[in-house]
């Protein structure tokens, strides 16, 4: 059934356009994969300027529910999508940088989320999920792995376990929280006095975490991942506390 668009009021126009689109999503009239009408058609139907419409579409793209395809043809225009991971990660990273959340807040959030995801993964992860996680651990264990590459693989490992837990929201939140402190974790790894030894120690814990998940030992995996997170992330919290307000 075609979507029926109605004109919106002119005050705070782009927010009213957002409201109009949100209402159609909530009503089930717009779903992931649906395309919005072209700007030249949608703007007059809503009774707004194309610049106001573009502003609203940019907001939706930023929060990860819309992607715009420039150009002409059947694939051009704006399409409703479900892509919350990058959007939430970007938002949380900005708020963390602005001081909305402390390092300790992020640490405790990581602990809660990852304890839950590792315990759930022990009961829900498929063999294919675990094989992919094992491949990530193997790549982290390669000789002379560079710190930035290790950090990227480490992030992917933790997010992958969260995704294999069967809870999409836990996965998205884990990804966002981990991404918010990725630069700080990278810096901490780069400052390690003996990087090969540090990498080996971290990856030994990854290996054991994966073994526990494969064995279905969820409670033990949850305990170990908390220890694993606090050993590095907790150090960042301690360092930030030592610096005082000027270092935060």
LOLO-897656 format. One line per field, with one value per residue: residue in one letter; x, y, z of N, C-alpha, C in turn; chain. Coordinates in pm, whole numbers, plus 50000, padded with zeros to 5 digits. Layout:
% residues N
res	(a/...)
n.px	(X/...)
n.py	(Y/...)
n.pz	(Z/...)
ca.px	(X/...)
ca.py	(Y/...)
ca.pz	(Z/...)
c.px	(X/...)
c.py	(Y/...)
c.pz	(Z/...)
chain	(A/...)
% end
This chain:
% residues 248
res	(x/x/x/x/x/x/x/x/x/x/x/x/x/x/x/x/x/x/x/x/x/x/x/x/x/x/x/x/x/x/x/x/x/x/x/x/x/x/x/x/x/x/x/x/x/x/x/x/x/x/x/x/x/x/x/x/x/x/x/x/x/x/x/x/x/x/x/x/x/x/x/x/x/x/x/x/x/x/x/x/x/x/x/x/x/x/x/x/x/x/x/x/x/x/x/x/x/x/x/x/x/x/x/x/x/x/x/x/x/x/x/x/x/x/x/x/x/x/x/x/x/x/x/x/x/x/x/x/x/x/x/x/x/x/x/x/x/x/x/x/x/x/x/x/x/x/x/x/x/x/x/x/x/x/x/x/x/x/x/x/x/x/x/x/x/x/x/x/x/x/x/x/x/x/x/x/x/x/x/x/x/x/x/x/x/x/x/x/x/x/x/x/x/x/x/x/x/x/x/x/x/x/x/x/x/x/x/x/x/x/x/x/x/x/x/x/x/x/x/x/x/x/x/x/x/x/x/x/x/x/x/x/x/x/x/x/x/x/x/x/x/x/x/x/x/x/x/x)
n.px	(50084/50066/50252/50096/50160/50159/50122/50345/50371/50520/50696/51013/51109/51265/51269/51004/50972/51131/50975/50747/50845/50933/50688/50571/50743/50702/50437/50458/50449/50674/50961/51272/51477/51294/51243/51259/51052/51179/51360/51254/50991/50901/50942/50752/50513/50521/50517/50741/51065/51327/51576/51522/51418/51646/51810/51677/51700/51975/52013/51883/52050/52285/52217/52194/51972/51908/52026/52180/52184/52361/52306/52144/51882/51762/51873/51926/51872/51716/51728/51570/51740/51893/52131/52275/52516/52758/52659/52578/52823/52973/52829/52852/53128/53176/53035/53178/53427/53353/53317/53083/53058/53251/53574/53559/53284/53249/53411/53273/53034/53126/53211/52968/52820/52987/53030/52772/52742/52946/52875/52623/52694/52823/52615/52474/52624/52709/52886/53010/53023/53207/53429/53496/53563/53784/53959/54014/54150/54373/54494/54561/54762/54974/55322/55500/55277/55132/55066/54833/54689/54648/54484/54258/54176/54131/53915/53725/53703/53583/53342/53237/53191/52990/52792/52741/52606/52337/52184/52093/52085/52261/52492/52514/52541/52775/52959/52947/53033/53289/53411/53413/53628/53840/54065/54204/54269/54432/54646/54738/54827/55030/55211/55314/55581/55705/55599/55562/55546/55328/55126/55120/55033/54778/54654/54664/54469/54250/54244/54185/53938/53786/53802/53656/53403/53346/53333/53102/53107/52985/52969/53231/53361/53250/53356/53629/53641/53574/53796/53988/53911/53931/54201/54339/54172/54101/54345/54371/54169/54274/54507/54391/54262/54479/54582/54404/54156/54252/54357/54148)
n.py	(49882/50219/50484/50749/51077/51377/51735/51933/52148/52478/52579/52530/52354/52131/51955/51890/51755/51534/51427/51357/51153/50971/50903/50751/50538/50429/50356/50147/50189/50259/50071/49894/49903/50022/50287/50641/50889/51080/51388/51610/51539/51469/51695/51906/51767/51742/52004/52166/52327/52214/52232/52221/51965/51818/51870/51733/51472/51440/51432/51190/51018/51046/50931/50672/50549/50587/50588/50771/50765/50910/51061/50934/50709/50371/50302/50537/50804/50824/50572/50365/50215/49971/50041/50067/50045/50191/50452/50482/50434/50654/50865/50807/50822/51094/51210/51102/51220/51481/51477/51380/51125/50937/50770/50564/50517/50413/50187/50029/49990/49841/49609/49505/49462/49288/49070/48967/48911/48721/48514/48447/48380/48140/47965/48008/48061/47967/47692/47799/48072/48059/47954/48168/48356/48226/48247/48519/48537/48383/48546/48765/48646/48623/48646/48950/49118/49430/49704/49878/49705/49484/49601/49659/49398/49294/49450/49364/49094/49100/49229/49050/48820/48925/48961/48697/48613/48620/48837/49123/49391/49400/49343/49572/49777/49693/49717/49996/50101/49988/50101/50368/50403/50317/50474/50541/50290/50199/50378/50303/50043/50098/50218/50015/49857/49621/49514/49267/49075/49172/49152/48875/48794/48912/48782/48520/48521/48575/48335/48152/48250/48195/47917/47858/47951/47782/47544/47577/47697/47931/48100/48098/48209/48465/48564/48566/48742/48979/49017/49037/49274/49464/49457/49604/49822/49910/50004/50235/50388/50423/50570/50801/50898/50959/51179/51377/51645/51806/51625/51485)
n.pz	(50000/49910/50066/50240/50223/50416/50429/50636/50929/50916/51110/51264/51061/50958/51174/51196/50959/51015/51222/51077/50910/51106/51225/51025/51014/51273/51244/51075/50807/50671/50615/50678/50397/50230/49993/49998/49841/49559/49624/49485/49457/49715/49879/49796/49852/50127/50184/50224/50192/49969/50086/50361/50374/50297/50516/50721/50621/50634/50909/50970/50831/50974/51221/51151/51024/50767/50432/50180/49831/49586/49259/48958/48852/48925/49172/49301/49542/49873/50118/50359/50625/50848/51055/51315/51459/51381/51399/51670/51791/51699/51814/52091/52119/52074/52289/52499/52458/52509/52775/52887/52982/53210/53212/53393/53400/53140/53155/53350/53215/52995/53128/53232/52993/52845/53013/53010/52733/52675/52845/52742/52480/52519/52529/52298/52066/51734/51571/51344/51410/51621/51495/51331/51526/51629/51414/51420/51663/51598/51405/51563/51701/51531/51441/51500/51478/51424/51647/51591/51418/51582/51776/51622/51548/51801/51889/51699/51771/52030/51972/51787/51943/52104/51910/51847/52063/52042/52106/51967/52049/52268/52128/51960/52151/52282/52074/52033/52282/52305/52079/52154/52322/52179/52070/52309/52415/52211/52238/52493/52440/52260/52427/52576/52743/52665/52389/52231/52440/52584/52392/52359/52612/52630/52417/52498/52690/52526/52384/52588/52668/52440/52442/52674/52602/52385/52528/52664/52910/53050/53283/53379/53159/53165/53406/53342/53123/53245/53413/53213/53079/53287/53340/53146/53056/53308/53398/53245/53362/53620/53558/53455/53682/53845/53715/53773/53762/53547/53372/53278)
ca.px	(50000/50152/50253/50026/50234/50078/50201/50380/50374/50643/50788/51117/51063/51334/51228/50871/50992/51176/50859/50660/50905/50931/50551/50545/50819/50632/50311/50488/50434/50810/51042/51408/51481/51206/51303/51176/51036/51284/51343/51169/50852/50865/50939/50622/50406/50529/50499/50863/51169/51418/51687/51473/51409/51782/51860/51615/51757/52112/52002/51851/52169/52381/52179/52204/51847/51887/52145/52149/52260/52355/52297/52013/51861/51679/51939/51949/51775/51734/51671/51566/51828/51917/52276/52293/52646/52846/52597/52588/52965/53014/52763/52911/53266/53170/52995/53289/53528/53301/53311/52951/53079/53389/53636/53507/53149/53263/53465/53169/52940/53188/53210/52831/52781/53066/52997/52647/52756/53027/52797/52519/52758/52854/52497/52406/52712/52715/53024/53065/53059/53327/53540/53535/53633/53915/54042/54058/54252/54493/54558/54624/54878/55079/55444/55520/55153/55146/54972/54702/54619/54604/54372/54143/54132/54080/53780/53639/53682/53485/53213/53188/53134/52863/52693/52708/52531/52195/52116/52141/52106/52387/52598/52527/52594/52914/53037/52953/53115/53428/53461/53430/53759/53942/54191/54275/54325/54543/54758/54791/54902/55152/55303/55361/55727/55742/55478/55540/55503/55192/55035/55108/54952/54639/54595/54646/54337/54152/54239/54114/53799/53722/53790/53547/53278/53325/53299/52975/53131/52951/53002/53377/53396/53210/53455/53757/53636/53580/53938/54058/53880/53982/54348/54387/54083/54112/54468/54340/54091/54367/54593/54312/54238/54604/54605/54314/54061/54313/54388/54028)
ca.py	(50000/50337/50572/50875/51187/51493/51856/51958/52290/52541/52614/52429/52268/52003/51867/51841/51653/51416/51372/51295/51026/50881/50854/50647/50420/50372/50298/50032/50224/50259/49964/49884/49868/50111/50411/50761/50953/51179/51517/51701/51497/51463/51829/51974/51693/51778/52147/52225/52349/52102/52247/52169/51820/51764/51877/51622/51348/51430/51388/51048/50945/51050/50838/50535/50487/50621/50606/50844/50726/51020/51026/50903/50568/50299/50292/50670/50850/50789/50440/50331/50103/49945/50042/50146/50030/50305/50576/50487/50447/50792/50949/50782/50871/51239/51243/51066/51325/51603/51460/51338/51000/50918/50642/50463/50483/50328/50059/49949/49950/49731/49488/49451/49415/49175/48953/48914/48857/48599/48406/48407/48316/48002/47882/48039/48077/47853/47653/47894/48191/48034/47938/48303/48415/48161/48303/48649/48512/48337/48662/48843/48573/48616/48716/49088/49189/49570/49745/49917/49588/49406/49672/49640/49259/49280/49506/49275/48972/49123/49260/48928/48736/48986/48931/48554/48585/48612/48959/49227/49517/49385/49354/49711/49856/49651/49780/50140/50129/49955/50199/50498/50412/50256/50550/50531/50156/50195/50449/50221/49932/50154/50255/49894/49849/49502/49487/49125/49004/49219/49092/48732/48778/48944/48681/48398/48534/48555/48191/48086/48293/48120/47777/47850/47967/47655/47439/47608/47740/48072/48174/48115/48304/48598/48606/48593/48862/49095/49032/49079/49415/49548/49458/49711/49938/49959/50082/50367/50459/50462/50676/50923/50947/51016/51309/51475/51709/51858/51517/51415)
ca.pz	(50000/49903/50183/50220/50283/50447/50454/50776/50964/50871/51218/51286/50952/50941/51283/51162/50856/51089/51291/50978/50868/51221/51243/50926/51058/51388/51197/50989/50666/50616/50674/50627/50256/50153/49943/50004/49710/49528/49691/49408/49476/49855/49939/49779/49918/50268/50195/50277/50093/49953/50182/50490/50359/50299/50653/50794/50572/50686/51048/50968/50787/51084/51328/51102/50978/50627/50351/50057/49714/49490/49117/48903/48825/49023/49303/49355/49641/50013/50151/50501/50656/50989/51071/51437/51525/51354/51446/51816/51825/51674/51913/52221/52116/52089/52426/52587/52440/52569/52919/52933/53055/53254/53178/53485/53350/53023/53203/53414/53110/52921/53210/53236/52861/52795/53096/52956/52597/52675/52907/52647/52365/52555/52506/52172/51950/51643/51537/51246/51486/51700/51400/51290/51641/51638/51309/51469/51765/51529/51341/51669/51749/51430/51480/51456/51452/51463/51751/51537/51365/51697/51836/51535/51561/51937/51887/51620/51848/52137/51910/51724/52049/52142/51805/51850/52185/52010/52146/51876/52121/52340/52027/51918/52263/52302/51968/52056/52400/52272/51983/52218/52388/52094/52064/52435/52425/52117/52299/52602/52380/52200/52534/52645/52741/52587/52314/52201/52561/52616/52294/52389/52733/52596/52329/52575/52751/52419/52355/52697/52659/52332/52488/52770/52528/52312/52624/52727/53048/53042/53404/53383/53053/53213/53506/53277/53039/53336/53450/53091/53055/53395/53341/53058/53067/53445/53406/53189/53464/53726/53509/53443/53817/53894/53653/53831/53670/53426/53280/53236)
c.px	(50088/50139/50182/50100/50143/50168/50229/50379/50512/50740/50884/51101/51133/51297/51089/50877/51038/51059/50767/50714/50902/50791/50519/50625/50747/50503/50333/50471/50568/50892/51181/51405/51393/51281/51204/51158/51151/51254/51244/51022/50810/50852/50804/50507/50402/50508/50619/50961/51258/51535/51646/51463/51547/51840/51805/51676/51899/52111/51976/51970/52272/52346/52161/52074/51818/52021/52104/52241/52251/52342/52155/52002/51786/51740/51963/51841/51808/51661/51677/51653/51828/52069/52313/52435/52734/52790/52609/52732/53014/52957/52828/53053/53269/53134/53104/53397/53484/53289/53176/52961/53226/53442/53583/53366/53159/53315/53354/53064/52996/53182/53072/52794/52857/53052/52871/52667/52838/52951/52689/52577/52791/52735/52434/52495/52714/52861/53088/53105/53191/53449/53589/53610/53773/54011/54095/54168/54383/54567/54623/54751/54991/55202/55448/55390/55166/55036/54837/54622/54566/54481/54245/54088/54073/53937/53684/53607/53572/53347/53153/53126/52999/52755/52651/52628/52382/52116/52170/52167/52235/52505/52622/52588/52740/53004/53055/53045/53262/53489/53489/53567/53870/54072/54272/54340/54444/54666/54822/54874/55034/55256/55354/55513/55776/55618/55460/55490/55359/55091/55013/55019/54804/54577/54582/54508/54227/54133/54160/53967/53724/53703/53671/53411/53246/53279/53166/52987/53110/52992/53152/53424/53363/53312/53587/53752/53634/53724/54017/54035/53943/54135/54405/54303/54090/54237/54447/54263/54183/54456/54518/54285/54362/54630/54517/54229/54126/54341/54266/53971)
c.py	(50124/50422/50701/50985/51306/51615/51872/52108/52347/52577/52498/52316/52133/51905/51810/51737/51522/51348/51299/51159/50926/50821/50740/50520/50351/50303/50176/50061/50233/50154/49966/49835/49955/50236/50526/50817/51050/51312/51607/51665/51508/51603/51899/51900/51727/51928/52218/52250/52226/52111/52195/52017/51758/51764/51762/51489/51329/51384/51238/50964/50938/50949/50695/50469/50517/50630/50672/50799/50838/50970/51000/50753/50502/50291/50427/50706/50801/50658/50418/50208/50081/49934/50120/50146/50153/50434/50589/50502/50589/50885/50932/50835/51022/51279/51208/51174/51455/51593/51421/51211/50990/50784/50530/50420/50384/50191/49972/49904/49834/49601/49424/49389/49288/49052/48887/48847/48729/48483/48356/48335/48170/47909/47900/48041/47949/47814/47750/48024/48172/48013/48075/48374/48355/48216/48440/48634/48468/48454/48752/48777/48563/48695/48858/49158/49332/49607/49789/49799/49501/49470/49654/49497/49233/49332/49413/49146/48992/49152/49134/48833/48792/48955/48785/48516/48571/48736/49075/49359/49513/49400/49499/49796/49821/49717/49929/50175/50102/50057/50334/50514/50350/50339/50541/50394/50142/50263/50368/50104/49982/50190/50136/49883/49732/49458/49340/49046/49044/49156/48945/48709/48806/48833/48546/48402/48520/48407/48117/48125/48212/47974/47762/47864/47839/47544/47464/47654/47892/48153/48199/48214/48446/48650/48645/48719/48987/49121/49089/49228/49504/49557/49569/49837/49997/50041/50222/50451/50509/50577/50808/50983/51014/51154/51417/51540/51759/51748/51445/51470)
c.pz	(50000/50028/50150/50295/50303/50467/50603/50800/50934/50983/51243/51183/50948/51052/51257/51049/50921/51158/51195/50934/50982/51240/51146/50954/51173/51346/51107/50842/50594/50690/50615/50483/50169/50109/49961/49864/49684/49595/49618/49422/49623/49918/49918/49846/50066/50290/50253/50163/50083/50049/50320/50486/50366/50440/50737/50751/50622/50832/51053/50924/50899/51193/51277/51060/50832/50557/50220/49946/49611/49347/49073/48879/48938/49162/49368/49457/49780/50044/50302/50525/50808/51007/51196/51492/51506/51411/51598/51861/51809/51781/52051/52229/52136/52232/52526/52580/52506/52721/52973/53016/53093/53205/53267/53444/53234/53062/53261/53313/53028/52999/53210/53101/52821/52884/53040/52822/52596/52739/52812/52527/52393/52531/52369/52049/51866/51620/51438/51314/51557/51611/51354/51403/51654/51532/51351/51574/51700/51463/51445/51719/51648/51475/51422/51419/51506/51563/51692/51483/51478/51760/51754/51549/51699/51946/51814/51696/51952/52079/51846/51828/52092/52039/51808/51974/52159/52048/52063/51949/52202/52245/51988/52028/52291/52200/51994/52173/52371/52178/52050/52282/52304/52089/52193/52453/52331/52177/52411/52547/52322/52305/52614/52632/52657/52510/52280/52323/52598/52521/52323/52510/52704/52512/52396/52644/52647/52389/52461/52698/52554/52372/52582/52700/52452/52406/52693/52871/53057/53164/53414/53277/53098/53315/53440/53193/53127/53378/53332/53065/53161/53394/53256/53073/53207/53468/53353/53291/53574/53682/53500/53580/53874/53838/53711/53726/53542/53326/53230/53108)
chain	(A/A/A/A/A/A/A/A/A/A/A/A/A/A/A/A/A/A/A/A/A/A/A/A/A/A/A/A/A/A/A/A/A/A/A/A/A/A/A/A/A/A/A/A/A/A/A/A/A/A/A/A/A/A/A/A/A/A/A/A/A/A/A/A/A/A/A/A/A/A/A/A/A/A/A/A/A/A/A/A/A/A/A/A/A/A/A/A/A/A/A/A/A/A/A/A/A/A/A/A/A/A/A/A/A/A/A/A/A/A/A/A/A/A/A/A/A/A/A/A/A/A/A/A/A/A/A/A/A/A/A/A/A/A/A/A/A/A/A/A/A/A/A/A/A/A/A/A/A/A/A/A/A/A/A/A/A/A/A/A/A/A/A/A/A/A/A/A/A/A/A/A/A/A/A/A/A/A/A/A/A/A/A/A/A/A/A/A/A/A/A/A/A/A/A/A/A/A/A/A/A/A/A/A/A/A/A/A/A/A/A/A/A/A/A/A/A/A/A/A/A/A/A/A/A/A/A/A/A/A/A/A/A/A/A/A/A/A/A/A/A/A/A/A/A/A/A/A)
% end
